[in-house]
Structure formats: C-alpha cells, structure tokens
Amino acid sequence: MRILLSNDDGVLAPGIQTLAAALREFADVKLVAPDRNRSGASNALTLDGPLRIHSYPNGDTAVINGTPTDCVYLGVNSLMRPRPDIVVSGINAGPNLGDDVIYSGTVAAAMEGRHLGYPALAVSLDGHQHYDTAAAITCRILRALATEPMRTGKILNINVPDLPLSDIKGIRVTRCGSRHPAEQVFCQQDPRGQDLYWIGPPGEKFDIAPDTDFAAVAQGYVSVTPLQVDLTAYAAQDVVNAWLAKAGVNRHGE
C-alpha cells in the first residue's frame, strides 16, 4: 500500500510522526506536511505565489508556508511517484467533531485527497497523549481496507478517544453532531495602543445525540463518520424552486 500522509499540525508534530512510524511497518509512506501549525486552515489553497519545500534526510517533506490542501495537492501531483493508493491525514492533536470539520485542516487534507480521486482518511485524537492508540486504530482500518476495499467515494473522519488501546470499547459509525455558535472575540492592545483580536474557543456542544460523533468518543468508542465533498442540499432544491416562483425572483424585467 502506498500512502500519502499529511496533517495540519506541522511536519514535526508528534501525531504525524507517530502515525508515520506505525504505517512504515507495512506500507510505503510519503509524508508531505506544512512546515508549521496550520490548524483551522480548512481548504485554503495557495494561489498567490510559489511554494517551496524542505526535504528531511528520512524523506519527509515540509511545504514552507503551505496549507494542508497545498501539501496533498503537491504530494499527489508531483512529490509522490508512483502516486499513492490512499491519502491519510493526521493524527491531529485534538478532536475534529461536529462542526469542527468545517474549519479543520486535518479534514481538508483528506478532502483534497478525495477531490483528486483517492480514498481518504482523516484521523484525530481527542487529546494529546495516546497517539499510539490512534495510530494502531488507523493501521487496523487501513489493513482492512487493503483486504476488503470499501468503495463509498466518501472520506472517513475518524476520532479516537485519548485512552490506552485496551480501554477502547469499539468502533461506531456516526454522524456529525453540532455546537452552539462560537461568539467570543478577545480584544487586547499592543504596546502602541492598536487593537488586537483573538478568535475565541468553539461553541459548547449542542447536538450530542447517541448517534453523533460527540457521543461515541465521550463513551470510549472510536467514531467513524463518512463525509462527502458534494455539499449540495438536494432535499432543499424543491423548496428553493418553490420560493423562487412564489417570490417572483425569476420574472424577467424586474
């Protein structure tokens, strides 16, 4: 199995390095990741300038000022030859649950892999300690995919409780929960009296029903949520068409 491995925490982050070591026991791994932490970068792609890379002696590649999406794009289209069989993003330091997937660079890297035509996994740890647990779970899933391919065309967003592997209760297939809106902004002043603004923490959990990713991880289960690139709300198309007709928006000359 040929794996393109990326993340949003940076090339030297403990999560990606732990996962790379585990994957290299049975797979051909090319690690291409940002040179620094790019958490929250979502699907940003660098179009206003060139990208430079730095290669480490072990073959890992850092993309200077690159986003997670940049890294996967470069990895698939230039840096990994032959091309990968699958794109894996992670292990992220901290969860990517519910609405977090909108902002997550970890999920975005996997989404770019899927957009480019490859199966893709995003892996996050609900904490900062048991990266070995998340690595073991990821290896288990990848070995299963190699034996029994799953052709859903979806991204698998995997969130692992921060527990020893022996304490993991199992794996649940889940849906994204949701949070209350994030509303906090912190304002400070620099030494010259200019305002500085900091984005506050995410909103509190709102939808934590038993079938959500929030609930599974809280109960000690690995959460696997299928995600898709197509954001079309098909069920709302008839509603929008009816509204356009009723509101007269489609009338010519008005």
KACORSUL-V208950 format. One record per residue. N is the residue number from 1. SS is DSSP state (H for helix, E for strand, - for the rest). PHI is phi in whole degrees, 0 to 359 (NA if undefined). BURIAL is + if it has 24 or more other ideal C-beta (glycine too) atoms within 12 Angstrom, else -. Layout:
<<N SS PHI BURIAL> <N SS PHI BURIAL>>
//
This chain:
<<1 - NA +> <2 E 256 +> <3 E 240 +> <4 E 268 +> <5 E 247 +> <6 E 217 +> <7 - 193 +> <8 - 238 +> <9 - 273 +> <10 - 112 +> <11 - 298 +> <12 - 261 -> <13 - 297 +> <14 H 299 +> <15 H 297 +> <16 H 288 +> <17 H 289 +> <18 H 295 +> <19 H 293 +> <20 H 300 +> <21 H 298 +> <22 H 291 +> <23 H 292 +> <24 - 290 -> <25 - 287 -> <26 - 218 -> <27 - 222 +> <28 E 269 -> <29 E 245 +> <30 E 246 +> <31 E 262 +> <32 E 230 +> <33 E 215 +> <34 E 299 +> <35 - 283 +> <36 - 208 +> <37 - 292 +> <38 - 236 +> <39 - 302 +> <40 - 81 +> <41 - 286 +> <42 - 52 +> <43 - 265 +> <44 - 302 +> <45 - 235 +> <46 - 281 -> <47 - 240 -> <48 - 257 -> <49 - 180 -> <50 - 282 -> <51 - 245 +> <52 E 249 -> <53 E 235 +> <54 E 233 -> <55 E 259 -> <56 - 271 -> <57 - 304 -> <58 - 276 -> <59 - 99 -> <60 - 296 +> <61 E 234 +> <62 E 257 +> <63 E 262 +> <64 E 292 +> <65 - 61 -> <66 - 277 +> <67 - 269 +> <68 H 303 +> <69 H 296 +> <70 H 306 +> <71 H 298 +> <72 H 291 +> <73 H 300 +> <74 H 293 +> <75 H 300 +> <76 H 290 +> <77 H 267 -> <78 H 212 -> <79 H 273 +> <80 - 248 +> <81 - 225 -> <82 - 301 -> <83 - 293 -> <84 - 287 +> <85 - 269 +> <86 E 205 +> <87 E 249 +> <88 E 237 +> <89 E 239 +> <90 E 137 +> <91 E 278 +> <92 E 285 +> <93 E 277 +> <94 - 110 +> <95 - 283 +> <96 - 232 +> <97 - 245 +> <98 - 56 +> <99 - 294 +> <100 H 304 +> <101 H 296 +> <102 H 295 +> <103 H 262 +> <104 - 296 +> <105 H 289 +> <106 H 299 +> <107 H 293 +> <108 H 298 +> <109 H 298 +> <110 H 295 +> <111 H 297 +> <112 H 296 +> <113 H 301 +> <114 H 294 +> <115 H 300 +> <116 - 274 +> <117 - 104 -> <118 - 244 +> <119 E 301 +> <120 E 210 +> <121 E 237 +> <122 E 243 +> <123 E 236 +> <124 E 226 +> <125 E 252 +> <126 E 281 +> <127 - 157 -> <128 - 220 -> <129 - 242 -> <130 - 267 +> <131 H 297 +> <132 H 297 +> <133 H 295 +> <134 H 297 +> <135 H 295 +> <136 H 296 +> <137 H 296 +> <138 H 298 +> <139 H 298 +> <140 H 299 +> <141 H 292 +> <142 H 293 +> <143 H 296 -> <144 H 295 -> <145 H 294 +> <146 H 292 -> <147 H 279 -> <148 - 227 -> <149 - 302 -> <150 - 242 -> <151 - 258 -> <152 - 273 -> <153 - 74 -> <154 - 249 -> <155 E 270 +> <156 E 260 +> <157 E 266 +> <158 E 251 +> <159 E 239 +> <160 E 245 +> <161 E 300 +> <162 - 276 +> <163 - 225 +> <164 - 302 -> <165 H 303 +> <166 H 293 -> <167 H 266 -> <168 - 289 +> <169 - 278 -> <170 E 151 -> <171 E 238 +> <172 E 239 +> <173 E 275 -> <174 - 229 +> <175 E 246 +> <176 - 290 +> <177 - 282 +> <178 E 210 +> <179 E 241 +> <180 - 294 -> <181 - 302 -> <182 - 280 -> <183 - 233 -> <184 - 271 -> <185 E 230 -> <186 E 254 -> <187 E 250 -> <188 E 230 -> <189 E 236 -> <190 - 280 -> <191 - 302 -> <192 - 264 -> <193 - 85 -> <194 - 276 -> <195 E 289 -> <196 E 238 -> <197 E 241 -> <198 E 243 -> <199 E 291 -> <200 - 281 -> <201 - 289 -> <202 - 295 +> <203 - 293 -> <204 - 292 -> <205 E 298 -> <206 E 242 -> <207 E 267 -> <208 - 236 +> <209 - 302 -> <210 - 303 -> <211 - 268 -> <212 E 269 +> <213 H 296 +> <214 H 304 +> <215 H 294 +> <216 H 300 +> <217 H 295 +> <218 H 298 +> <219 - 267 +> <220 - 91 +> <221 E 256 +> <222 E 287 +> <223 E 262 +> <224 E 239 +> <225 E 244 +> <226 E 289 +> <227 E 241 +> <228 - 231 -> <229 - 285 -> <230 - 290 -> <231 - 266 -> <232 - 301 -> <233 - 270 -> <234 H 301 -> <235 H 294 -> <236 H 266 -> <237 H 299 -> <238 H 295 -> <239 H 296 -> <240 H 293 -> <241 H 299 -> <242 H 295 -> <243 H 294 -> <244 H 301 -> <245 H 293 -> <246 H 292 -> <247 H 279 -> <248 - 72 -> <249 - 295 -> <250 - 275 -> <251 - 290 -> <252 - 284 -> <253 - 80 -> <254 - 236 ->>
//
